[in-house]
Amino acid sequence: MVQIPKTPALPSPAPSRSVPTSADVARLAGVSRATVSYVLNNTSAVRISEPTRRRVHEAAKELGYVPHAAARSLRAGHSRMVLIPAPTFPVGPLYSRFLADLQGALGILDYTVVQYGTGGPHGDEAARAWAELRPVAVLVPGSGLGPRGVAVLKRSGARAVVTLGPETIEGAHALLMDHDVVGHSAGSHLYDRGRRRIGVVIPQEPGLEAFSAPRLDGVRQALRGTDATVTELPLANEEEAAASLAARWRTLGLDAVFTYNDEYAMLLMRALQDEGVRIPEETAVIGADDLMLGRLLRPRLTTVRLELPSGRELAELVDRAVRKPGTAPETHKVLGATVVHRESS
């Protein structure tokens, strides 16, 4: 008869610690549950002394207590989530800094920022997916959202829909970012510096046409009625493409180029210098965005500095709209531009 060895008994699992509640925080801090709620929800309607606030926060930290977002939303009648769909266009350091600034400002106002990925539907169809999360506000970069999408979001409980783009959308607050002012500033600068045969780089990356087209229009507006000419220069964001353009540069007869932004300026300047084109003697170069890397180039890069709204200003607009959802949508022109003249032009 075969003896089957007994399997040793597994140790009993340690009893799980119960999830701390606001009542536990109240007992440890020596205050009422209402006071805990007022402190942790940043309620401004009730005055609570700083020592009491400190005791509540210390008790919550010691116990590992975190307020339940869903329960808080039920009490308030809305969430504190601000949803920002990820842009469908390539973003650079300028937009990243702006977004970080905005997230910090919204956090100070007790909102939670959630970025929604770019996969799946777009425009009004995407609004249905965003609505499933029941955000209290949605900030939509670029274009694509229409009045139907705004209506879907509002019916799902969004108190504020804010667009950041070139046009207004019915029912939404609008921060108008008209990029023709960037091109106009670049074109005017080059003309004032005596340049008359001006090229304008047109990026071939998908999604950038919403910005490159108005920048090109801005250059044309600045030079309308003058003796200057404008030549479009399609360019992929690749070294080989820049080298190919630089190889035929002298046949184009250009004496200046607006490169759409600083990154394209760096790409094209290096290729032009490899071909022996002297900057700015033969060709003046101006970019946009005022990135620090442009100051490290030789010659240092002339650029158009973009003036975006501060994160605090936009966060305050969102907060006003959440608190007073029945007010008429606001429209603000928020994109300014200033030329920073350096050696490349």
N, C-alpha and C positions, 0 to 999 in steps of 0.2 A: 504494500500500500504506500503510495507516494504521499509524503508529507508536504503540504504547501505552506511555506513560511507565511506567517501573519505579517501583513503590511502594517508598519508602525502608524499609530494614530497621528493625524496631522494636528499641530497645535491649534487651539481655538483662536479664531481671529480676535485681535484686540477690539474691544468695544469702540465703535466709531464715536467721535465727539459730535455732540449735537451742533447743528448750525446756530451760531449766535443770533440773537434777535435784538430788536431795539429795546425790549424790556430789560435784557441783560446789560446793555449799554447804560440804560437809565439807572439801574441799581448800582452799577459800579461807579458812575459819575455822581450819584446822589441827586438826580434830577427826575423830572417827569418824562414819560414817553413823548409827550407833546414837545417838550423842550428839545429832546433828541431829534425829533423830526424837523423842527424849525432850524436847528443848527446844521444838520447834515444836508438839508435841502436848500440851504442858503436863503431862507425866507426873510425878506426885508421888511415885511409888514409888522413884525414883532421885534422889539428891542431886547437883546440878550447881551449881558455883560461879557467882556472879553475873557475874564477868568473862567466863566461858565462854559463859553465856547471851547476854550482850551481843554477843560476837563472832559467834555463830551468827545472831542476829537481824540484825546489820549486814550479814553476808555474804548472807543471804537477800534483804535489801532491795536490796543492790547488784546482785545477779544477777536480781532480779525473780522470785524463786522463790516459788511458792505451793503448799502441800501439796495433794495430790490427795485430795479428799474421799471419792471412791468407794474408792480404795485404802485409805485410812485406815479406812473402814467395814468393808471386808473383813477387815482385820487385827483390828479390835476385835470383829467379829461383830455390830455394829449401827452405825447412823448416829449423828450428833450433831445431827440435825435435830429441832427442836420445832415442830410445826405448830399454828397457831392459826387456826381458821376465822374469817373475818370475821363479826361478829355480824349477824343478820338484822333487828335493830332499830336505830333511829336512835341514834347515840352522841354524847355531848357531850364537853366538855373534860375532865371528871373521868375518864371511861373512857380517853380518849386519853393523859392523864398516867399513869394506871395501867399502860397497855400499854407506854409508853415506858420506864417504870421497870422493868417486868418484862423487856423485851428487853435492857436494859443489864445487869441482874443475871444473866440467862442467858448473855449474852456473856462475862461475867467467868468463868463456869464452863465456857467453851469450847463452848457450844451455839450453833447457828445457828437463828434464829427465822424461820419462813416463814409469812406470812399467806396463807390460801387464800380466794379470792373467793367471793361469795355466789351466783353464778349456778349453775344446774343443780339437782340433787336436794338434798333436805334430810333431816335425821334419819339413820336407819339406812342409807338409800340413799347419802347423802353420805359416810358412813363408808367405803364401798367405794372411792370416788374418793380420799379421803384416804389410804387404805391403799396405793394404788398407788405413792405417793411413799416408802413405807417409813420413816416417821418413827419416832424412838425414843420420842417422847412426843407426846401430843395434848392441848391445852387447849381445852375446848369451852365458850364463853360461852352463857348462856341455856339454854333447854330444847329438847327434840326428839330428842336422842340416847337410844336405849334399850339394854337389855342385849344385843340382837343386834348392834348397831353396835359396842359395846365389845368383844364377842367377835371380830368381824371384825378390828378394829384389833390386838388382841393376837395373833391368829393370824398377822398379817402382820409381826409383830416389834415392835410398840409395847410398850415396857416399862412405860409409865405413861399412863393416860388419866385426865385431871382435868377435872371439870365445875365450872363456876361458875354456880350457879343456885339455884332455890328448893327442890330436892329431890335425894335421893341416887339414883344409878343403880347397879344391881347390877354389881359388878366394877370400878367406877371410884372413884378418890379423889374426894371431894366437898368443895368449898368452898361452904358454904350461905350464900346471900345472900338472907335473908328480909326483904323490904322492908316487912313490916307494922310493923317497929320504927320506920321513918321516919314513917309515918302516925300511929302511936301517940304519938310525940314531938310531932308538930305538933298533934294533937288535944288532948293534955294541956296543952300550952302555951296554946292559945287558951282552953280552959276555965278555966285558972288565972288568965287575964287578964280573966275576967268575960264572955267571949263565949258565947252560948247558941244562936245560929242560924247554923250553920257550913256553908258550901258547900265542896265538894271538886271541883276540876277533874279531869275525866276526858279525857286527851288522845285525839284521834281518829286519831293517826298509827298505821299498821299496825305491829304488833310491840311496842308499848308496853304492851299489856294485861297482859303478864306482870309488869310492875312497878306499873302503876296499880291493878290489882285488889287486890293485897296492901296497898298504901298506903291505899286506901279502907277495907279491912277493919281496918287498924290504927287509923284514926280512929274507926271504929265501936266497936272494942274499948275505946278510951280513954274514950269517952263513954257506954258501956253502963251503965244504972242511974242516969244523971244526968237532969237536966231539959233537956239540950241536944238539938237536932235536927241531922240531917245531910241535906244536899241535894246530889245529884249534879249536876255542871255539865259536860256534854259540850262540848268546845271544840277546834276545829281550830287548828292553828298558823298562823293567818292574821290579819292586822290587821282584815279585814272581819268575821270571826267574833267577834273580841274586841269590836269596836265594837257588834255586834248584841247581844251578851250585856250589855255595859255600858248600852246604851240601855234595857233593861228591868230593870236591877239593882234599882232601888228597889221595883219590884213584887214582887220575890222576898222582901223582908223579911229579908235576911241581914245579920249584923253582923260576919262574919269569913269568910275563905276560905283554904283550903290549896290552893295552885296546882300541885301535883304536883312542880314543880321551879322553879328560879330563872328559867329562860327563859320559862316560862309566866307567872311572876309579873310579869316586866318587860312582857310583852305585855298582860296584863290591867290592871296598874296604870296604864299609859299611857292605855288606853281608859277606865277609870273616872275618871281625873283629867280627861280631855277632857269627860266628862259632868258634871263638877262634884262627883263623889263624893269626900268628904274622907277621906284615909287618915292616921292610923288612926281618926279621930274617929267616922266613920260605919261604916267597914269596916276591920277589921284584916286584914293580908295576911302570909302566911308561905309561903316557898318551900322548896326543898331543893337541896343540892349546894354551897352557900357559894361561888358564883362571885364573882370580884372585881367584876364589873359590878354586882352587887347592892349593893355598898358605895358605888357611884357614883350610885345612884338617890337621889332626894329625895322622900319620906323614905327613909332607908337601909333596906334590906330585911332583915327578920328571916328566918332560914333554918334548915334542919336540916343540920348538917354531917355528911356520911357518913364513917365511919371504915373504910377498906378495908385489906386486908392489904398490907404492903409488897411490892414486887417481889422483894426479897431473900428474904423468907419463902417466897413461892410458888416461886421458883427453887430454893431448898433442898429443898422438898418434891418437886419434879420430880427433882432430882438423887438424892435418897434412893431414890425409886421406881425410877429407872433402874439404880442400883447394886444394889438388892435387889428384883428384880421379883417375887419370891415372897411378899413380905410382904402382910398383909391390908390392904385399902384403908382409908385414913384419912378421917375426916370431921371438918371444923372449921366452926364458925359464925364467920363472918369479918366480918359487916356490923354495925357499931355506929352509933349516931346520937346527936348532941348538938345541942340548940337553941342558936343564936346569936341572942340577943335584941337587936334594934335598933329604930329609930323606927317601922317600919311596923306594929307590933303593940302 
